[in-house]
Amino acid sequence: MTEHQTFCRYCHAYCPMVATVSEGKVQSVKPDTTNAMYGGYTCIKGRQLVEQMYQPQRLTSCQKKTESGEFVTVTSQQAFDEIAEKVREIVSEHGPRAVATYNGTVAFQNSAQLAYSRAFHNALESPSYYTSVTIDQPAKVFVGSRIGFWTAGSHSFHDSDVVMIIGNNPLVSHYAPPGGVPSVSPADQLRRAKKRGLKLIVIDPRQSELAKRADLHVQVKPGEDATLLAGMLKIIFAEGLYDAEFCEAHVGGLAELKAEVEAFDLEMVSDRTGVPKDTIIEAARLFSAGPRGSAITGTGPEMGAHPNLTQHLVASLNIVCGRFYRAGDQIPNPGMLAPPAPKVAQVAEVPLAWGRGVRCRVNPELGELRLGSSKEMPTAQLADEILAPGEGQVKVLFVIAGNPLMAWPDQEKALAAMKSLDLLVCIDPYFSETAEMAHFVLPPKLTLEREDVTLLSDAWYEKPYSQYTKAVIETEHDVIEEWELYWAIADRLNLEVTIGRTPIPNQPKPSKFDLLKAITAGSRVDLQWLREHPGGHIFDDVDVVVEPGLEGTQARLKLYPEGVDQEFAALKDTVGGTADYPHVLIGFRSKYVLNSFGHNLPALKKKSGNTNPAHLHPDDLAALEIEDDEEVSIQSAYGQIQAIVKADTKIKPGVVAMHHCWGLSPDKQGSVRENGANTNLLVSSEAETQRYTGMTRSSTIPVRISKSA
């Protein structure tokens, strides 16, 4: 029996673990209590890794759908040959744009997948590259490029005096952008921060696990986050609570933003948001007091109404309060897996993230989002790109560790799109709802069967930290890593794939370590050293101090760039609830499953139940004359679902809260008590599409609730 230091890759928290192996099989996983960064933390999802590997439902051989609709086992080499030949035919007839990739949430956990698949698309010259980022938080990329960047970075959680978190619950999701509660043992991080004096403001319609620990919980009406933030800015400006010196030196558009938020007086803001006036004032004063801190958003406001403006106002709060590192400040974590770069106290204006690349065919106003060398198309438009005939129509789709039939907005359209593809290839350990429709299902190596490095979270740590893990066991099954599908096609089509400046030869087949060396070329820490020294490492000797900015620089952070005026106008014109749709439906995270991933693990299913209840305040149930645990109909302007209601005093009255990515395919019948309901049936992929990002409104949906017939 041997023990191996490794880390979980169920989500991107990357919690360190010790895996016990006997006779070629993993017997157990437990927290790595020797890890100084995490302190022995793991979550319930990660503790199911062994069950995930050995449960009967797991696919351990490649599956090909026959003409009769049944799946038969084929070798991975046969699958690669047939897939590559079909891609060759499609590209020859329809061009490279006909080949698309969709990376789901779990695709981000394999450290080589994103880089290699992007490089494959570059080599093929196909812009049809999509990820889950553009269906939950594209505004972060878009707004950052529109405003500009402070190159020294924003204050981190550990040296903040105040943090304001909007629609994010890292105690459950284990995700927060830099500045929020780190995913590294989040409850303990928050406890220690509050002990040293951190003030926490949480803006959320639910009394979430995080909101319970807040110094101030602002229970806002869903969809009115931007209204609340504009009202807070008005108070900060009126009371002179902003950093005038920083704004004078580095900020443009201050006067215009001041003038714009003048319309957001306390009376109007309180009426629209449902937040008492005193609470709005308290939030503005507490956040502006700082002196160090940050405001961040999660998927809540970004999947709801006015996400671009909401993110812009969050950035504006950070800017006017000067929440950035200055010359002479120590940078807590400059990143260990990227090349060293100076941190300078000045503004960098970057090319806009939109408008420079390929346009969508159905909606030409939308197109590639770009930040640096990274670029992708808006996922909410992909179903239309598949369904709309003509030049550039998507004929081939690779689904990597995702479940678009459950995740994409407008589930009926997603179903039609999957059915119409000439070739659908899913990399999935199970027959998910999407995989059941595929022509090929390729099973992946799971966490403990592959080597990885903490690449995704490298810049998110509060200290310089990295961990490399070799594969804990070598599997005997015919399973692949996600990037190997792209390598196999590149090899058969003689494509020249390059990562960064490093050409990746097709033969001999590159190793995972070869790819990771190319991805991390020039990094602060030597990857070979990291690979040879198991366990996590904190690099206390890394000392990066912010340098003064160049004299005479004219670059400024833009508080009122092009498009903001139209976004404010749209916010002001927004009408609240109507008699037809008096409630607002929001999504929220489950502690036990990651989107649609984990529903079939018995221990998690026992905890999460068989359905995703519609949480309503007891007063709403009483007014509707509906009993707890009763089946109801929830209808929006675009669709209807059935759900089981659950009385919940943590929900703001007038709000319905449900987990997303549950339910069945629309062409299947089943009990809502046994399968749940998919809220994407209530969503339109065409109405209320955000300018620039193509983001659709998948939360804060106006709905009507009634008893089921």
C-alpha positions, 0 to 999 in steps of 0.5 A, a space after each residue: 500500500 502506497 500513498 501519493 500526494 496529489 490534488 483534486 480537479 473536480 473543480 478549480 479549487 485544486 484542494 491537495 489530497 493524499 491518495 492511497 493505492 493498493 494493487 493498482 487501485 485507489 483505495 481512498 483519498 483524504 485531505 493532505 494535512 501537510 499542505 501549508 496553503 490549504 490546511 487540510 481542506 477538501 469538499 464533499 464533491 472532491 471526496 467522491 473521486 474514488 467512487 467516481 472512478 469505479 462506479 459501474 456507470 463510468 464509461 471505460 471504452 469508446 462508444 460509436 453510435 450505429 445507424 440503428 441508434 445503438 452504441 457499440 464499443 470501438 477502440 480509441 484508434 478506430 474512433 480517431 481514424 473515423 472522426 478525423 476522416 469526417 473532419 477532413 470531408 467536412 472541412 473540404 466541403 464546408 471550410 474550417 469554420 464548420 468545425 467547432 469546440 465547446 468546452 464545458 466547466 470541467 474542461 478547465 480542470 485539465 491543465 493542457 486542454 484549453 491551450 492545446 485545443 485553442 492551438 488546434 483551432 488556430 492551426 485548422 484556421 477555425 474561429 468556432 471556439 466556444 466555452 462556458 465563460 461566455 454563458 456566465 461571465 463574459 462581462 469581466 473580459 469585455 469591461 476590462 478591455 473597455 476600461 483599461 487595466 491597472 498593471 500593478 493589480 488590485 488589492 487581494 483578499 488578505 490585505 483588504 480592509 473591506 470586501 464587497 461580494 455581489 451574487 457570489 457564494 464561494 463557500 459553496 461554489 469554491 469560486 471567486 475572482 481575485 479579491 474575493 474570498 479565495 477558494 482555498 479553504 474559503 470558510 477558514 480564510 473568511 474566519 481568519 480575515 474577519 478576526 483581523 478586522 475585515 468588513 464583509 458586504 454581501 449583496 444577494 437576494 438570498 441569505 446565502 452561506 456567505 451572507 450569513 457571515 457578512 457584516 452587512 447583507 444587502 438583500 437586493 431585488 434580483 436584476 437591480 444590482 446596477 441600480 444599487 451600485 449606481 446609487 452607492 456611487 452617487 453617495 460616495 461622490 456626494 460625500 467626497 468619499 472617493 480617492 480624488 488624488 488617484 482619480 486626478 492622476 489616472 482616471 478619465 470620465 469622472 465628471 460624466 459618471 458623476 452626472 449619470 448617477 445623479 438620477 439615482 437618488 435614495 428614494 428611487 434606488 430604495 424603491 427599485 431595489 427593495 433595500 432600505 435607504 439606511 442600508 444603501 448609505 451604510 453600504 456606500 460608506 462602509 465600502 469607501 472607508 477601506 482604505 484597502 479592499 475590493 468589490 467583485 461579482 459572481 455569476 449571479 448578476 452577470 447572468 441576470 439583467 444589465 450584466 455589462 453595466 453591473 460589471 462596469 459599476 463594480 469596476 468603477 467603485 474599485 477605481 474611484 476608491 483607488 483599490 489598487 497596489 501603488 509604487 512600493 507595495 509588495 505584490 502578494 502573488 505575481 504568479 509562479 507558472 507564467 514568465 516574470 513581468 514587472 508590476 508598474 503603477 500605471 494604466 495600460 490601455 489594451 485593444 478592445 475585446 470585441 469588434 476585431 475578429 470574426 463575426 457571428 453569421 446569424 447576428 453579425 453585431 456579435 463576434 469574437 471576444 479577445 483578450 491578448 492571444 485568447 479568443 472565443 465566440 459567444 456560446 449563446 449564439 452557437 445553436 444558431 450557428 449550427 442551425 442556420 444554413 449557409 457558408 460557415 454553418 457549424 457541422 461538427 461539434 466537439 463537446 469537451 467535459 460539458 453538457 450543452 443540452 442542459 447548460 445552453 440557454 433555450 433548451 429546445 433550440 439546443 436540442 434541435 442543434 444537437 440533432 442537426 449536426 453531421 458529427 457530434 463528439 463528446 468527451 464524457 465519463 458518462 452518458 450525459 443527456 448530450 452524450 446520448 445524442 453523440 455519434 462518438 462518446 470518448 471516455 476521459 482519464 479522470 483526475 487521479 489517472 493523469 498528471 496536472 499542474 495548478 495552472 488555472 488557479 496560479 494567479 488566484 492564490 494569495 501567495 506564490 504557490 504551485 503543485 504538480 501531480 503525476 498520475 496516481 495510477 496508470 489505467 488499463 482502460 482505453 480512455 484518453 485525455 481531452 487534448 489527445 482527441 485534437 492531437 489525433 486529428 492534427 496528426 492525421 490531417 498534418 496540422 502544424 500546432 503551436 503553443 505560444 512560440 513552441 511548435 508541438 510535433 505530431 510525431 512522436 506523440 507529445 507527452 503531457 509534460 511536453 505540453 505543460 512545458 510549452 504552456 508554462 515556458 519561461 515561468 518563475 518556477 521550473 516545471 521539472 523541479 515542481 514535478 520531481 518534488 511532490 506536494 504543494 509549495 509556497 515560494 516565500 522567497 519571491 519578492 516583487 515590489 510595484 515600480 513607479 509608473 513612467 512619467 508623462 504617460 497619458 493612459 487613463 482608466 475610462 469611467 465613461 467609455 463608449 456604450 455606457 450611456 446606452 446601458 444607463 438608458 436601458 437601466 432607467 427604462 427597465 420596468 419592474 415586475 408585471 401582473 403577468 409575471 410578478 415573481 423573479 427566478 434566479 439560479 444558485 449553486 449547489 454544494 453537492 453537484 457542479 452544474 450537471 456533473 455529479 448527479 449520478 454519484 450516490 453519496 452526492 445524490 443522497 445529499 442533493 436529492 432527486 430534484 431541484 426545488 423552487 425555493 420561495 418565501 413562505 409568505 409567497 406560498 401562502 399568498 399563492 395558496 400553495 403548500 410546501 412540497 407541492 408541484 407547481 407550474 413556472 412560466 416565463 414569456 418564453 417557456 414553462 417548467 414544472 417544479 416542486 416548491 420548497 418554503 425558504 425564509 432565506 429567500 427575499 419575497 417575490 423571488 424564486 431560486 433554483 439550481 440550474 442544469 437539472 431535468 431531462 432532455 425536452 424530448 423525454 418524459 419523466 417525473 419532476 420529483 425524480 429528475 428536476 427541471 431545467 430552467 433554460 426552458 424559460 430562457 430565450 437565446 435571442 431576446 435581451 441579448 447583451 451588446 458586445 458579449 452576446 450574453 443572454 439573460 439566464 437569471 432574474 427571469 420574470 415568471 408566473 407561478 401557479 398550481 399544477 393542473 
